[in-house]
Amino acid sequence: MFFSVHPPVLASVSDFIRDVGNELTTYSSQMTTTHWGIVAGCAVAFGFLCLKGSGVNR
């Protein structure tokens, strides 16, 4: 078989994914409108920075 992954590794990965999901659910349920506005503003700013590029290709 191409990938030889042991069951304990798979269990730890699934536990990690479940824990991350629980953390995100907890954070998102406690965020106010101001928090969501800050997150949205940062996402938009990051998007514009990505679109601008580094200027190396010019």
N, C-alpha and C positions, 0 to 999 in steps of 0.2 A: 504494500500500500504506500502511496506517496507521502501522506502525513501519518506519522505515528504519534498520536497524542494520548497520553495516559489519562484515565478517568479522574484522578485527583486534580489534574490541571484543568480539565473541563469543569469540574465542580467549583474550583476556585474562581474561574472566569465567570461562570454563571452567578456565583455569589457576588462578585464584584459588580457585574451589570445590574443585579437586583438592588444592591446597596446604592449605586449611583442613581438609579431610577427613584428610589425612596428619598434620597437627598434632594433631587430636583423637584419632586412632588412637594416636599416639605417647604423648600425655599419658595416655590412659585405660589403656594397657598398663603404664605406670610407676606408676600410683596404687595406694596400699596401702588396706587396709580403713579406716584412720583418715582418709585423704583422702576416700574415698567417703562416710564418715560425716559429715564436715564439709560436703561438697557437698549431701548429702541434708538435713542440718539447715538449711542456708541456704535450700534450696528450700522446705522446709516453713515456715520463718519468713517468707519472702517471700510465700508463698501466704496465710498468715494476715493479713499486712499488706494484701494486695490485697483480701481479703474484708472487712476492717474498713472500708476506704474512708477518705475524707478528712473526712467529716462535713459537707461542703458541701451535700449533698443533704438534710440533716435540717432 
